[in-house]
Amino acid sequence: MKRVLFSIFIITGWMFLTGMGQTPQNEIPKPEIKFNATIIDDQSISTKLHEVSWEGKVYLAGTRGKGTVSIQFEKIKKVVFIGEARGGKKDAQITLKNGEVVAVTFDDENRFYGTTSFGNYRILARNIKEIIFE
């Protein structure tokens, strides 16, 4: 009888504790491949970041004309966002390490994540002025 009660207690406790597992709002995705970058926001504030990701991924995904494109971080030197966000979109020019410049449009709600020396960092694409990869 004691074993049955103990088993019920353990199972009930486990169900209660695992049901409480919601991710805190300040958590950010941690990519498997670690990239560093400096981000400059639309107020010209520069922030050095580690373990950066775009929507939790290590590539930028957007549109180019009617098509979609994804560019791996390892190929990118810098990203310069142009103008203001319009219609839920934000235009950017991506300079690749080989010198080629590619125009890409992003959803202005996309998020760029990273870790700073003072905490986690998250910013919407519409608020980014420039990203410089190291």
N, C-alpha and C positions, 0 to 999 in steps of 0.2 A: 504494500500500500504506500509506504514511504517513497519507493522508487517511482511509482506512478505520479504521485503528487510532485515530487522533485522534477520529473520529466516535464510535466505540465507547466510548472513554474519556469523552467529553463526556456521552453518553447515560447511561452507567453512573453517572457522578458526579452528574448531575442527578437520577436516580432515587433514589440513596442520600440525597442532601440533602433532597429533597422528602418522603421517607418519614419523616424525623425531625421533621416539623412538628406537634408536639402543643402545644396551648395550655397555658401555665403555669397552675398552680392559682390564682395570685393575680390573674389577668386578670379583668376585669369587662366586661360589655357596654357599649358607648358608643352611646347613642341619637343619632339624627340631630337631634332637637329637644332643646335643653338646658334643663333645669329645675333649680332649686336648692331645697333643703329642709333643715330641721333635724329630726333624728330623736332621739327620747328612748327609750332602751332600758328594759328591765324593772328595771335597777339605777339608773334615773333619771340616766343619763349622757347628756348632750346633745352631739350632733355635727353640725356644719354640713357639708352635702354639696353638691357640684356634679355635673352630668351624671347625675342620678338616674334610675333605672328600676326597674320592677317586673317581674321575670323577663325583663329586657331590653327591655321595652315602656314606652311613656310613658302608660300607662293602668292603672288597677287593675281586675283581673278577679276576680270572685267570684260567690257565689250570694246570691240574695235570695228566700227561700222556696224554691219548687221551680224557679225560673228562674235564669238566669245574667245577669249584668250586667257592663258595662265602663264605667268613668268616666274620661274624659280628665283628665290632670293639670292642664290649663289651667282646668278647672272647679272644682278642689278647693282649699279653704282649709286644712283640716286633717283628719287621720284619728286617731281615738282608739280604741285597741284596748281591749276590755272583758273583764275576767276572765281566767281561765287558759285555755289551749288544752285542748280536750276532744275525744276521738275524732278526732284529726287535723285539727280545725277551730279557728279563732279568730274571734270576733265583733268587729265594729268599727262605729263610727258615723262616717260621713263627712259633714263639714260643707262644703257647697258655697259658692262665692263669693257666690251669690245668697241665702244664709242657710238654704236647705233642708238638712235632716239626713236622711241615707239610711242604713239599717242594712244591712250586707253581711257575709257570712261568707266567710272565706278559708281555704285549706288552710294549716295551720301550717308546712308545708315550703316555701311560697313564699318567694322571696328578694327583698329590696330592695337595690339596688346604688347606689353613688355614689363620688365621688372627694373626698377631703379634701385639705387643704394638706399633710398628712403621708403620704398614700398612698391606696390603694384601700380601699373599705369594702363589706362584705357582711354582711347580717343576715337571719336567718329571721323570718318573720312571728310565730312564737310568742314571740319575744324583744322585739318592738316594743311600746312603750307608746303612743307618739304620733309622728305625722309632721306637720310644719307646713311647708306650701309657701310659697315667697316669690313 
